[in-house]
Amino acid sequence: MRERSFYAWGYADARATPEEVANIEKSLANRFGLTSFNVATPPRPEEIELRAPRLTLPPQLRDFTSTDHVDRLFHSYGKTFIGVRTLMDRKCPNPPDAIAYPRNEDELAAVLDYCTNHDTVAIPFGGGTAVTAAVEPPQTAERAITIDLKHMNKVLEVDHTSRAARIQAGTFGPDIETQLKPHGLTLRHYMQSFEFSTLGGWIATRSGGHFATIYTHIDDVVENIRAVSPAGVYQSRRLPASGAGPSPDRMMLGSEGILAVITEAWVRLHKRPTFRGSATVNFKTFYDGADAVRGISQAGLFPANCRLLQTEEASNSPDAVDQGAVLVLSFESADHPLDAWLKRALEICAEFGGTWEDESGDDELAHRSGKAGEWRAKFIRTPYLAEPMIARGIMSTTFESAITWDRFRDFHTNVMDATRRVMKEVTGYEGSLTCRFTHVYPDGPAPYFTLMVPLSPTSMMSQYKEVKAGFLEALVANGGTVTHHHAVGRAHRPAYDKQRPELFAQALRATKGVFDPKGILNPGVLIDP
Amino acid sequence: MRERSFYAWGYADARATPEEVANIEKSLANRFGLTSFNVATPPRPEEIELRAPRLTLPPQLRDFTSTDHVDRLFHSYGKTFIGVRTLMDRKCPNPPDAIAYPRNEDELAAVLDYCTNHDTVAIPFGGGTAVTAAVEPPQTAERAITIDLKHMNKVLEVDHTSRAARIQAGTFGPDIETQLKPHGLTLRHYMQSFEFSTLGGWIATRSGGHFATIYTHIDDVVENIRAVSPAGVYQSRRLPASGAGPSPDRMMLGSEGILAVITEAWVRLHKRPTFRGSATVNFKTFYDGADAVRGISQAGLFPANCRLLQTEEASNSPDAVDQGAVLVLSFESADHPLDAWLKRALEICAEFGGTWEDESGDDELAHRSGKAGEWRAKFIRTPYLAEPMIARGIMSTTFESAITWDRFRDFHTNVMDATRRVMKEVTGYEGSLTCRFTHVYPDGPAPYFTLMVPLSPTSMMSQYKEVKAGFLEALVANGGTVTHHHAVGRAHRPAYDKQRPELFAQALRATKGVFDPKGILNPGVLIDP
């Protein structure tokens, strides 16, 4: 098994290459005039001292629970600047006391029992890629056990007729696809963290996936959910649809580990696509592109991919929307050629001044070449470039929202302005900022923002938090959601608390009281205890 | 304003014609050998004695609350055999004590305040077409006020850009369409009760609408929900999508008036379709048709209509599945011709032996003629034929479910068998029974069953309940949902209680405690107090 980095993104053997680092430094010089860097070196585990575990493992957990030094380091943080940089600074002030690796629901229930009876916080852990401080032990916890589901990693049943499978929650993206491949089926739920995240994590956080339309969130493909809570097993009925009361699945979707630990789910699958129709369309302005995307999303054409990207130059310009945009458009099907679909979508693009060169009928390779291909390669590689950025004290992050079309332009302008302003005020730099659409709905887009700005070497942690609070606040103050598919956790709470109805928070608290009467599961995530 | 019948379906001036009644009697003679009937005559309001109201209206409610005799009769029952027949029998043992018609949220809040402080049950009422005993005062209530939202009937805002509108919950289907028509937009959420049901009722019961695929439930078009509860106003944020915690909308969708009274919602709209592609396809057996529907639903073609119907003859035969089936298939769009879509769907039909004559490209009239047209006319008129049936002691009702494709044939066989058996055992008659698909998903259909059987003149109420309990039990025992779009209310509780996770019921009870601490809203619906 390839070893994962204990402190940064991804596989330990896949860190940024010297060439990639040189490109980053060149780009930082061009953008920000930075010519020398104080570079934090990669930490070694033994350089970081950990508090001794604050608990003694009872016999019933010993068989599958670890207090190993590296295990505890690896599970101390999700994958944000704060966590990675803290470990690079050779610190880890608040690690979990032990990591349980249950191999089945009985072992999982035993951990929850122990935690319930011993005032111990329990933190469900899938792939650990959270950007919301959702997998970190709370400061106030007297003891904490992280529950890593990596051994519950099987596709248990495949139903070819309905095109669905029962899959254990701890199964990572690639393992899902590997186990489905012999069946000619695929979940096709890809996102940037695909390699390092699990089905249970996707369900708990309402992840967004491959498809730009219809099946955008994991919510849309879940047939049922099974979970273990301190109060017992929860299992909804496997159904293609129902109208019987509020949906038991929707209560668990997005519950971020505060109600129960998800153990398995039936999910809808697809046949591997054999037909594709795709094109890369250029627009004069981002708003022209947005109008075309609106047209396509309201036409009932349902493209698989419909990513509208600002051109690279736009990231340095406050007039970004005038700098042009590229639409990566593709349809896919295992059933039929898509000429009629692509043709009509391109007609709509043309109505808004869109032009294209590389329209492609059924050529699978098309979307891997040209601008779309470049973008795709970058998409997969980007998370690995976070480490050299963080080592140089550069904030490089993303945030996303959703907003109805009528409010989109004001929302976009205001969020871009507010984010640029907070970067400048906090750091003194004109940070870079771009916007793209990752998912689109008939009534509005999901704008996705990428920013980069250097932080002060002496106060980078507080500056990072201040900038992040600034843009999250801007999303919610301008009518959007604090997150389209990155979840809430602890880090997004201040803005989330303004967004959700107060009575909903109370209802969620009452619901938690039923599933988790002692409040051991992920306290502070989504709601206060 | 056309007057509605106070005891039966629909407009008082649209009762079954003598010709329709003659046809019904002829058909009952053919099917069951019935040649003479003991016919209950239409009741007049003054023939039914009502218990005096058990409360004195306080000044703050008097302005908009009625204790009128006919008002109370009209609000005593939904539209099932039990209610209509009880009124035909000149009985109404448990009417609400008063009917409040709030004109705004303040008046609504005043009613809820009064009920909370005076141990009075409050029953939210939209169009009153419930088939689940959800709008009837519970037997145990000391006092009950029904809250009829008919004055909250406006489309408040229309957003052309996002194609959405903010609509008051008490607006009836036709009033929604009339107010949207000048904008060239439509909600297109049609069902058999369209004329006599409201947006708030649809949301509270998770109604199923016009579209056979994608936008099947009202759930799929709601952008936000506003509601008034005893604990205060609840309003979710208007968004095209979100990933921030469990969905606040999904908690209210299907809550059947036990948490709050829905007052308005933003919903997604469509442009009126201008293109259509449709065909009526014949199959040798129902299962051949089902296989074709499965193919279409998994092909990503998303037809607007995809109703698979057993042929009429099938209703009398225990070998119904061998008797042939008709697929009413249509695509619609306001954007593009649908030749490619229809062509591919028909290819799939042909793979399963489907044949058709009246394929039609873009002819709006096509779907109103031929077998599809006949079916449509019958669909709209059918509810009016309930009254003469009920007057003759004939049980004629429908029930629906959803099941994944892998289990569909067994489910279908077992539910058909169990329903035929319970009809025979309870009534002594071989009842008629047919199955169709109203909505389909990639992973399974929503089978919809229609049955007819004569009841004993002396024990029709208990026979009706016994047959109903039998088929609901069969749905759930065979892995389906107790309802795809008719809701749960009180009448479907025994089977529903077996279907939903016990921890979900507890969570729902805890949630109700937050919204409705005194438990005044619809007690007994969905959960026990």
Interface residues (C-beta under 8 A of the other chain):
Chain A: D159 T161 S162 R163 A164 T205 R206 S207 G208 I214 T216 H217 D219 E223 S229 A231 G232 Y234 Q235 S236 R237 R238 L239 P240 A241 S242 G243 A244 G245 P246 S247 P248 R250 M251 M252 L253 G254 S255 E256 R268 K271 R294 Q298 A299 G300 L301 F302 S333 D335 H336 D339 A340 W341 R344 A402 I403 T404 W405 D406 H439 Y441 P442 D443 G444 P445 A446 G479 G480 T481 V482 T483 H484 H485 H486 A487 V488 H492 Y496 Q499 R500 P501 L503 F504 Q506 A507 L508 A510 T511 G513 V514 F515 L526
Chain B: D159 T161 S162 R163 A164 T205 R206 S207 G208 I214 T216 H217 D219 E223 S229 A231 G232 Y234 Q235 S236 R237 R238 L239 P240 A241 S242 G243 A244 G245 P246 S247 P248 R250 M251 M252 L253 G254 S255 E256 R268 K271 R294 Q298 A299 G300 L301 F302 S333 D335 H336 D339 A340 W341 R344 A402 I403 T404 W405 D406 H439 Y441 P442 D443 G444 P445 A446 G479 G480 T481 V482 T483 H484 H485 H486 A487 V488 H492 Y496 Q499 R500 P501 L503 F504 Q506 A507 L508 A510 T511 G513 V514 F515 L526
